[in-house]
Amino acid sequence: MRCSVPRLILSLLTALLLSGCSAVRFGYGNADSLARWWIDSYIDLSAEQDALVRERLVRFHAWHRKTQLPDYVAMLHQGQKFVSGQPTATDAQALLDDMLKSGRTLAERATPDVADFLATMTAEQIERMAARFAEKNAEYAKEAQLAEGESGQRKARYKRLLERVEYWFGDFNCEQKAALRQLIDGQTAGSQFWYEERLRRQREWLTLVRQVERERPSRARTIQRLRDYVARFDLPEDAARLAQALALRRASAELAVLIHGMTSSAQRSHALHKLGDLIHDFSDLSRDQPVAVLPPPGAGSRVPIQARIG
C-alpha cells in the first residue's frame, strides 16, 4: 500500500493522462471505487474494513476534486508554457517539483485515514501485502530488463519513453527515434537505482505496518510515524545515494529539454492540444461536486470507527 491513497491517486491520474478525454472523465469519476479495488487486491479487506475504506475514500475523493484539480489545471498551464517556449532543465525540474509537492499534499491529507486503517490490519493481511509487493516487483524488474544490465535497461527505457513522447507529440520519424535512442544511450541507466529505491520504500513501509500491528500505538503516534515515512519517501537519506538520485533527476530534466528541442512545430501543437483538452476536463471535473466535502478526520465531533462501520 505504501501510503496507498495518495500514491494511488497519482498513479491513476498518470494513467488517465495517457488515455483519451472520455477515460479521464470516467476514470476520475470512479477513482474512489478503483482505489478501493486496488487496496483490496493487496489486503483482502474484511467487511468492516471495506466499509471504513469506502467512507474515507469518498471523503478524500470529494476533497481532492474540490481542492486539488484546480492545482492540476495550473500545472497543465505550466506544461503548455514549457511546450510552447524555450524551456531549460530548470523549468523541467520545476514541473517535477510541483508534482512531488502535490503528492506530499495528498499524503498529508490521507495520513489520519491511513492511520485509522492500519489500526485494523492483521498479521495475515500484512504478509499478503508483502507477497503482493514481491509479485509486482518481479513484474517491474522484468519490464525494466534489470537482469540484462545497462544495455537492457536502456532498451526498456527507450521503449517506455518513446511511447510516452509519441502520446504527447505524435509519431516520431526515423531520425527522431534514432536521436532519442542516442540520447538515452548517452545517459547513465537509472532503472536499477530506482528499483532499489522502490524496495527501500517497501521495506520501510512493511516495518512501519508491522510495528503498528504488533505494538498497537496511539493514533497520534501512528500518524507521526506515517509523516516520518512520507518525509523520506521521495529521496534516500544516505548521502551518496541522495547525490545519485538528484543527479538522475537532473539528467531526466535535461533529457526532457533535449526531446522538446527535437520536436517540430506541428508536434508541439499536438501536445498543446492534448494539454488543452486535459485543462478543459479537469476544470469541468473540479466544478462538478456530486459529493459534499466532509470535514477532515479529527475536525469537530469525532465519531468512533466502530460506530461508523457498525
N, C-alpha and C positions, 0 to 999 in steps of 0.2 A: 504493500500500500504506500509506503514511503511518503508519509504525509499526504495521503491519497487524493483528497478532494482538489486542492489547488493544482497539483501536478496533473491530475486527470483532466481538469478543465482546460489547462493549457494544451495538453495533448489533443483533446477533442477539437479545440479551436484550430490547431495546426492542421489537423486532418481536414477540417471543414474548409480552411483557406485553400486547400489543394483540390477542392471539389467545386461543383457548379453552385450558382447562386441559390437554386432551389434546395440543394443539400445544406447550405448554410442555414437557411431559414428552418428547414425541417429538423436538422440535427441540433441546432441550438435550442429550438423549442422543446426538444426531448432530452436535453443534456442531463437533467436530474435522473431520468429513468436510465439513460445509458451509464451514468456514473454508478448508480445502484447495481446495475447488472455487472459492471466491471468489478466492483468491490466484492460482490457475491462470488464471482469466479475465483477470487483469491482466498476468500474466507469461509464460504458456505455459511451464510447468515442463518441464525435461528429466527423464529417468528418474531421474538421480541426485538432482536437487533434489526431486523428488516423494518419494523415499524419505526424504530428510532432513526434509522438511516433515511427512510422516506421523509420523515418530518424535517430533519435537519437539511437534507438536500433541497427540498422545496424552498426553505427559507434562504439557503445560500444562493440558489439559482435566482430568486427574486431580487436579492441584494445585488448580485452580480449584474443582472440585466439593467438595473437602475443606475448603479454607480460605476461599473467598470466598462461597459460598452462605449460610453462617451469617450473614455480614455483610449480605447482601441481605435475609435474613429480618429482621434488626434494623432495616434501613432501611424495610422494609414496615410493621413495627410503628410506626415513627415516622410513616409515612404515615397509618396508622389514627388516630393521635393528632391529626394535622393535620385529617383529615376530621371527626372526632367533636368537636373542640374549637372554640375561637375563635381561629384562627391569625392571626398577624401576618406582615408581609412578612419580618421577621427569621426567622421559622420556615420560611417557604418558601425563603429564601436558604440556611438551614442544610441543608435537604434537598438542594438543588442542590450545595452544597459537599461533602456526603457522597458524592454520586455522582461528582463530579470527583475526589475523593480516591481513590475506588475505581478510577477509570480510571488514575490515576497508579500505583497499586499494580500493576495489570495490566501497565502499560508497563515498570515496573522489573523485574518478573519476566521479561517477554518479551525484554528488551533483549539479553542474551547470545545468545539463539537468533536474534534478528533480525540481530545482527552476524555470526553464522556464515553465515546465509543470504546476506547482502549480499556476502560474500566470494566467492560462487559466481555472482553475476549478470553477465550480458554487456551490452555496449552496446546490442545489439538488443533485449534484454528491457527495458531502461530506456526506450528510445524507445517500445516497445509500451505500457508503463505510462503514459508521458506522453500518448500518444494516447488511452488509455482514460480518463485524467483529463479530457481535453478533451471527450470524448463525454459523460461523466457530468455535467460542468459545464454543458453545453448543456441537458441534460435538467433539471437543477436550476433553471437560470435560467428556463426555460420554465414549469416548475411554479410557481415563485415569482412569475411575471409581472413579472420585473425590468424588461423593456422598456416596461412600461406605467406606470412611475413609482410614486409612493407610493400612488396610488389603486388601481392594480392589485395592488400588493404587499399592501395591506390586505385586498383581496378574497380573495387567495390565503391569507393568514394566517387570515382568518375561517373559510374552508372547512376548512383543516387543523386549526385549534384546535377547531372545533365537532365534528369527527369524533372527536378525542381526548376531549373533555369528555363527549360522549354515550356513548362506550365506558364510561367510569368511572361516570358518574352516571345514565345512561339518557337517554331522549329529552328534549330541551328543548322547551318550548312556545313559541308565537309571541312572547310577551312576553320570555321569557328570551333567545331568539335575537336579538331587536331590541336588548336590553340589552347582549348580548355584542358585537354589531356596533358599538354606540355606544362601548363601552369600547376596542375596537381602534382605532376612528377617532380616539379621543382621545389615542392614543399615537403617538410617532414610529415610522415604519416602519423596522425594523432589518434587513430582508432583504438590502438591497444591502450594508450594512456587513458582515454575517456572510458573504455571498458573497465579498466581498473578503478576509476573513479565511481563508476556505476556500482561495482562490487563493494567499494568502501561505504557508499551511502546505504546500501542494503545491509551490510554488517552492522553499521551503527543503528539503523532502524530496528533490526531484529533484536539487538542488545537492549534498546530502549523499551520495546514492546514486551520483551521477556521480563525485564525489571518491573514493569508495571504489573504484569500478571502475577509475578512472584511476591512482590512487596505490597501491592495494593496501596500505593501512597495517596496522599490527599490530592484532590483535584488541582489545587494550586501548584503542588509540586510537579504533577504530570504536565501541566501547562508550561511550567518553566523548563522542564526537560525538553519538551517539544520545541520551544523557542530556541533553546541552545542548539538543538539539532538543525533547525532551519537556518540558523546563523552561519553554520559551517557547511551547508548543503551545496552551495554553488561551487565553492573552491576549497581545496585541501588546506589544512593548517601547516603541514610540513613546508618549510621554506623553499626547498629545492623543487618540490612538486608544484608549489604555488607559482614559482617563476616559470615552470614549464607550461602550466595551464594558461597563464597570462600571455606567454609567447605564442601559444597555439591560437588563442583568441585573436591576438593581433594579426597573425598570419591569415586567419579567416576573414578578418575585416579588410585586409589588403587584397585578398582574393576577390571579395565582392566588388571592390572598386575596379579591379582589372577585368572582371567579367562584364561589368557595366560598360567599360570602355570598348569592348569588342562588339557590342550590340549596335544595330542600325537604328536609324530614327523610327522606322516602321516597327521594329521590335520594341522599342521604348514606348511607342504609342500603344502597342498591345498591352504592355504591363500597366500603363496608366489607366487604360480602360478597365482592366481587371480590378485594380485598386479602387477605381471609382465605383464599380459595382458593389464591392465589399463595403465601402463607405456608406452607400445607399442602404444596403441590407442592415448593417449594424445600427445605423441611425434609426431606421424603422423599428428594429427589434428593441432598441432602448426606449422607444416611446410606447411600445406595447406592454402593458402591465396586467397580465392575466392573473397574477397572484400578488396580494398586498405584501409589502416588505414588513416582516416581523422584526421586533427589536432584537439586537444581538444577544447571545446567551449571557445571562447574568444581569441584563438590564431590567430594572423594575422587579416585580414579583417573580420569583423563580419557582417553577413547578418541578417537583422531583421527577426524575426519569421514569420511575416506576409508575407514577400517576399518568404520565404522558402515553405510555405504551400499554397500559392496563385495559 
